[in-house]
Amino acid sequence: QVHLVESGGGLVQPGGSLRLSCAASGNTLSINSMGWYRQAPGKERELVASITRVGNTNSADSAKGRITISRDNAKNTVFLQMNGLRPEETAGYYCHCNSGLVRYWGQGTQVTDSS
């Protein structure tokens, strides 16, 4: 079992920045990839970015150039640095990790446009 806890969400003005964190606990040695999805009201959950244990990344086209994912394997933590946030990026942001064939999810953290 792996337990994920996100933090760092909040209100942000258009063009502003936020840094989300997700800490994993439990059977962390089994974790390969970690990452973030987001889900806006009335929309499907979509990938923002993911990163493997060795640092290979994958991100949505809309995120490239503005959003960076990184990972601290020693602390079992993944980060999402978001710059130039857009109002349409208001959403619940959910951390996930893959452990073998099992995907775990965090409870989510809300990012909201303050304008």
Salt bridges, closest charged atoms under 4 A:
GLU46 OE2 - ARG38 NE 2.84
ASP61 OD1 - LYS64 NZ 3.31
GLU89 OE2 - ARG38 NH1 3.20
GLU89 OE2 - ARG66 NH2 2.61
